[in-house]
Amino acid sequence: MKVSLSEVLTLKQLGIGERCLAIENLHQEDMAKCVGALKQVDKFEAQKIAAKVGGQVVDFDVSEATEWSILMEPIRDLKIIFALQKYSPEFEDEVLTFYGKETKNLGITIEDLYDFTRLCTNALVFASKKPCS
């Protein structure tokens, strides 16, 4: 399955105001803690991990640094894409998250969206069998 940048939104694009900024900061902290485990996952392992968590590896490139992207759908029509960006040695690696544009119409609060994302992130890390640092 191919996904383009025009089909997704970021957490920041889905929320409004100071509450969203606080949630975005929490989300960035969470992802920074778990990137250590997930950056060790190669493309082959990503296939196995996606299968374990009920997701799928998708053809989604944020940039040339994208190593793999996994799409998870914890509830119908809530699509969350995790994209591993391998920047090293110039910059630190990171896992970016994106949401399908239909997320705007689901009526999910930014807090609940953060919780769904955190649960999916934890599932990916657990499936990788490498604890968050």
Backbone as CSV, one residue per row, in Angstrom:
resi,resn,N_x,N_y,N_z,CA_x,CA_y,CA_z,C_x,C_y,C_z
1,MET,0.846,-1.175,0.000,0.000,0.000,0.000,0.888,1.233,0.000
2,LYS,0.612,2.152,-0.895,1.373,3.400,-0.983,0.585,4.523,-0.321
3,VAL,1.263,5.314,0.483,0.670,6.462,1.159,1.549,7.670,0.843
4,SER,0.920,8.775,0.495,1.699,9.982,0.200,1.524,11.003,1.327
5,LEU,2.455,11.936,1.402,2.397,12.980,2.426,1.117,13.806,2.333
6,SER,0.539,13.904,1.142,-0.692,14.679,0.979,-1.910,13.995,1.601
7,GLU,-1.775,12.727,1.987,-2.875,11.960,2.566,-2.852,11.907,4.087
8,VAL,-1.867,12.568,4.710,-1.705,12.461,6.154,-1.596,13.834,6.822
9,LEU,-1.796,13.808,8.138,-1.657,15.002,8.963,-0.793,14.656,10.167
10,THR,-0.220,15.663,10.791,0.528,15.468,12.024,-0.391,15.729,13.207
11,LEU,0.038,15.339,14.385,-0.733,15.598,15.599,-0.982,17.091,15.759
12,LYS,0.035,17.879,15.479,-0.082,19.340,15.595,-1.152,19.884,14.647
13,GLN,-1.254,19.321,13.461,-2.255,19.780,12.494,-3.678,19.391,12.909
14,LEU,-3.804,18.406,13.771,-5.121,17.945,14.204,-5.642,18.669,15.436
15,GLY,-4.778,19.354,16.169,-5.185,20.031,17.393,-5.062,21.530,17.281
16,ILE,-5.708,22.197,18.226,-5.704,23.656,18.228,-5.419,24.144,19.649
17,GLY,-4.622,25.191,19.768,-4.446,25.862,21.037,-3.369,25.291,21.939
18,GLU,-3.326,25.839,23.157,-2.304,25.476,24.128,-2.396,24.019,24.551
19,ARG,-3.610,23.493,24.668,-3.794,22.101,25.055,-3.096,21.185,24.049
20,CYS,-3.218,21.498,22.792,-2.576,20.704,21.744,-1.061,20.795,21.859
21,LEU,-0.553,21.968,22.165,0.891,22.150,22.308,1.430,21.279,23.445
22,ALA,0.715,21.216,24.546,1.130,20.382,25.672,1.120,18.907,25.280
23,ILE,0.079,18.472,24.579,-0.007,17.082,24.127,1.114,16.781,23.134
24,GLU,1.374,17.694,22.219,2.453,17.507,21.233,3.799,17.346,21.933
25,ASN,4.039,18.140,22.981,5.291,18.020,23.733,5.395,16.664,24.425
26,LEU,4.309,16.199,25.035,4.308,14.868,25.654,4.594,13.788,24.614
27,HIS,3.952,13.925,23.466,4.139,12.952,22.391,5.600,12.916,21.935
28,GLN,6.206,14.065,21.754,7.605,14.117,21.319,8.526,13.486,22.363
29,GLU,8.239,13.711,23.643,9.031,13.095,24.704,8.892,11.574,24.662
30,ASP,7.669,11.081,24.489,7.427,9.638,24.403,8.199,9.018,23.243
31,MET,8.125,9.656,22.088,8.787,9.110,20.914,10.303,9.130,21.083
32,ALA,10.825,10.158,21.710,12.274,10.235,21.946,12.730,9.092,22.855
33,LYS,11.900,8.707,23.830,12.248,7.607,24.736,12.262,6.263,24.007
34,CYS,11.393,6.094,23.039,11.248,4.790,22.381,12.046,4.641,21.099
35,VAL,12.601,5.716,20.596,13.329,5.626,19.334,14.545,4.712,19.468
36,GLY,15.127,4.623,20.651,16.277,3.746,20.853,15.974,2.300,20.508
37,ALA,14.794,1.836,20.880,14.395,0.459,20.568,14.004,0.322,19.106
38,LEU,13.252,1.268,18.607,12.727,1.135,17.247,13.761,1.406,16.158
39,LYS,14.784,2.185,16.461,15.790,2.458,15.423,16.651,1.241,15.123
40,GLN,16.592,0.240,15.997,17.327,-0.997,15.775,16.602,-1.936,14.821
41,VAL,15.355,-1.615,14.508,14.518,-2.468,13.662,14.820,-2.170,12.193
42,ASP,15.211,-3.198,11.446,15.446,-3.009,10.010,14.159,-3.291,9.230
43,LYS,14.216,-3.154,7.924,13.026,-3.332,7.085,12.433,-4.732,7.211
44,PHE,13.287,-5.745,7.300,12.816,-7.121,7.420,12.096,-7.328,8.753
45,GLU,12.704,-6.845,9.836,12.077,-6.956,11.159,10.787,-6.147,11.233
46,ALA,10.740,-5.035,10.540,9.534,-4.196,10.548,8.328,-4.980,10.036
47,GLN,8.540,-5.828,9.041,7.460,-6.682,8.521,6.924,-7.598,9.627
48,LYS,7.830,-8.228,10.360,7.443,-9.138,11.435,6.720,-8.399,12.558
49,ILE,7.251,-7.254,12.933,6.652,-6.466,14.011,5.257,-5.995,13.615
50,ALA,5.127,-5.504,12.393,3.812,-5.046,11.922,2.802,-6.183,11.999
51,ALA,3.194,-7.379,11.595,2.299,-8.536,11.645,1.898,-8.856,13.083
52,LYS,2.830,-8.751,14.009,2.546,-9.044,15.418,1.522,-8.094,16.019
53,VAL,1.538,-6.837,15.589,0.656,-5.829,16.197,-0.594,-5.544,15.357
54,GLY,-0.786,-6.340,14.312,-1.965,-6.145,13.471,-1.854,-4.960,12.532
55,GLY,-0.636,-4.537,12.266,-0.418,-3.426,11.342,0.135,-3.936,10.024
56,GLN,0.607,-3.015,9.216,1.227,-3.388,7.954,2.299,-2.380,7.576
57,VAL,3.349,-2.880,6.957,4.375,-2.001,6.422,3.795,-1.365,5.167
58,VAL,3.958,-0.052,5.048,3.430,0.665,3.891,4.552,1.396,3.176
59,ASP,4.307,1.714,1.938,5.232,2.488,1.124,4.932,3.964,1.393
60,PHE,5.633,4.520,2.375,5.423,5.913,2.792,6.777,6.504,3.123
61,ASP,7.239,7.403,2.299,8.541,8.026,2.506,8.363,9.494,2.866
62,VAL,8.827,9.827,4.068,8.822,11.218,4.496,9.961,11.951,3.795
63,SER,11.106,11.266,3.718,12.305,11.807,3.065,13.198,10.634,2.689
64,GLU,14.398,10.951,2.210,15.349,9.896,1.875,15.785,9.122,3.118
65,ALA,15.557,9.704,4.288,15.985,9.076,5.541,14.995,8.021,6.050
66,THR,13.851,7.864,5.400,12.854,6.901,5.872,13.350,5.476,5.680
67,GLU,13.456,4.745,6.796,13.899,3.349,6.777,12.709,2.419,6.568
68,TRP,11.626,2.663,7.311,10.392,1.877,7.185,9.225,2.692,7.732
69,SER,8.024,2.307,7.328,6.797,2.928,7.831,5.785,1.829,8.122
70,ILE,5.194,1.904,9.301,4.186,0.932,9.709,2.881,1.661,9.972
71,LEU,1.814,1.155,9.357,0.479,1.707,9.554,-0.274,0.806,10.523
72,MET,-0.887,1.442,11.529,-1.738,0.720,12.476,-3.111,1.386,12.479
73,GLU,-4.144,0.590,12.696,-5.512,1.102,12.735,-6.181,0.542,14.000
74,PRO,-5.951,1.233,15.168,-6.460,0.706,16.430,-7.989,0.657,16.509
75,ILE,-8.645,1.579,15.838,-10.099,1.534,15.669,-10.399,1.902,14.213
76,ARG,-11.581,1.530,13.751,-11.906,1.760,12.344,-11.710,3.229,11.955
77,ASP,-11.032,3.427,10.866,-10.764,4.732,10.249,-9.741,5.598,10.970
78,LEU,-9.174,5.128,12.063,-8.084,5.849,12.722,-6.780,5.197,12.284
79,LYS,-6.161,5.811,11.293,-4.914,5.288,10.744,-3.744,6.088,11.316
80,ILE,-2.823,5.360,11.952,-1.623,5.976,12.519,-0.419,5.354,11.812
81,ILE,0.425,6.210,11.269,1.620,5.744,10.567,2.853,6.156,11.366
82,PHE,3.703,5.176,11.628,4.978,5.406,12.295,6.069,5.269,11.242
83,ALA,6.907,6.294,11.105,7.969,6.291,10.096,9.321,6.480,10.769
84,LEU,10.190,5.477,10.653,11.537,5.576,11.213,12.411,6.381,10.264
85,GLN,12.998,7.441,10.798,13.912,8.295,10.044,15.326,8.045,10.567
86,LYS,16.184,7.498,9.708,17.585,7.214,10.074,18.465,8.325,9.500
87,TYR,18.798,9.295,10.344,19.574,10.454,9.918,21.062,10.316,10.202
88,SER,21.422,9.390,11.077,22.790,9.324,11.552,23.776,9.175,10.396
89,PRO,24.951,9.688,10.519,25.548,10.239,11.724,25.309,11.733,11.921
90,GLU,24.720,12.431,10.951,24.572,13.886,11.057,23.623,14.315,12.165
91,PHE,22.473,13.642,12.269,21.450,14.014,13.239,20.960,12.765,13.951
92,GLU,20.226,12.978,15.041,19.672,11.842,15.768,18.506,11.233,14.989
93,ASP,18.410,9.906,15.039,17.290,9.213,14.407,16.011,9.555,15.164
94,GLU,14.870,9.402,14.481,13.589,9.649,15.139,12.488,8.841,14.474
95,VAL,11.431,8.639,15.225,10.234,8.008,14.685,9.170,9.093,14.625
96,LEU,8.688,9.352,13.424,7.647,10.356,13.218,6.291,9.665,13.132
97,THR,5.258,10.359,13.551,3.908,9.800,13.467,3.023,10.701,12.622
98,PHE,2.155,10.055,11.868,1.212,10.743,10.998,-0.145,10.061,11.123
99,TYR,-1.183,10.786,10.728,-2.550,10.288,10.835,-3.255,10.496,9.501
100,GLY,-4.105,9.550,9.139,-4.894,9.708,7.925,-5.777,10.938,8.037
101,LYS,-6.014,11.613,6.933,-6.808,12.845,6.945,-8.219,12.635,7.496
102,GLU,-8.741,11.405,7.357,-10.089,11.123,7.854,-10.177,11.242,9.370
103,THR,-9.036,11.280,10.051,-9.006,11.403,11.512,-9.731,12.659,11.969
104,LYS,-9.649,13.731,11.180,-10.314,14.993,11.530,-11.815,14.814,11.723
105,ASN,-12.413,13.885,11.002,-13.867,13.714,11.026,-14.345,12.665,12.026
106,LEU,-13.441,12.086,12.800,-13.823,10.999,13.699,-14.342,11.482,15.053
107,GLY,-14.107,12.738,15.381,-14.571,13.263,16.665,-13.727,12.816,17.849
108,ILE,-12.504,12.419,17.607,-11.606,11.976,18.678,-10.880,13.200,19.238
109,THR,-10.902,13.357,20.548,-10.188,14.481,21.155,-8.690,14.296,20.973
110,ILE,-7.948,15.389,21.080,-6.499,15.330,20.922,-5.880,14.475,22.034
111,GLU,-6.481,14.507,23.226,-5.984,13.687,24.329,-6.165,12.198,24.027
112,ASP,-7.327,11.838,23.500,-7.572,10.439,23.153,-6.686,9.992,21.989
113,LEU,-6.474,10.875,21.040,-5.592,10.556,19.924,-4.169,10.292,20.426
114,TYR,-3.733,11.110,21.360,-2.422,10.907,21.990,-2.373,9.534,22.670
115,ASP,-3.436,9.177,23.400,-3.472,7.882,24.088,-3.421,6.712,23.104
116,PHE,-4.198,6.794,22.028,-4.158,5.737,21.010,-2.746,5.610,20.430
117,THR,-2.125,6.746,20.163,-0.776,6.744,19.590,0.221,6.128,20.562
118,ARG,0.108,6.491,21.823,1.011,5.964,22.833,0.844,4.449,22.975
119,LEU,-0.383,3.978,22.957,-0.619,2.533,23.049,-0.043,1.789,21.846
120,CYS,-0.214,2.363,20.666,0.346,1.734,19.464,1.868,1.755,19.491
121,THR,2.437,2.851,19.957,3.893,2.938,20.091,4.402,1.863,21.041
122,ASN,3.721,1.720,22.173,4.127,0.696,23.143,4.028,-0.698,22.544
123,ALA,3.004,-0.941,21.736,2.862,-2.248,21.084,4.033,-2.500,20.133
124,LEU,4.430,-1.484,19.374,5.565,-1.632,18.463,6.850,-1.942,19.228
125,VAL,7.074,-1.212,20.311,8.280,-1.432,21.102,8.245,-2.823,21.729
126,PHE,7.102,-3.213,22.285,6.968,-4.538,22.888,7.230,-5.624,21.850
127,ALA,6.670,-5.448,20.662,6.851,-6.441,19.599,8.308,-6.511,19.132
128,SER,9.029,-5.415,19.276,10.447,-5.404,18.882,11.317,-6.097,19.935
129,LYS,10.743,-6.384,21.098,11.434,-7.053,22.213,12.640,-6.275,22.701
130,LYS,12.598,-4.964,22.512,13.665,-4.103,22.993,13.015,-3.020,23.849
131,PRO,13.349,-2.910,25.131,12.696,-1.936,25.995,13.063,-0.503,25.635
132,CYS,12.130,0.423,25.920,12.430,1.847,25.735,13.545,2.229,26.693
133,SER,14.413,3.121,26.254,15.518,3.562,27.125,15.078,4.697,28.014
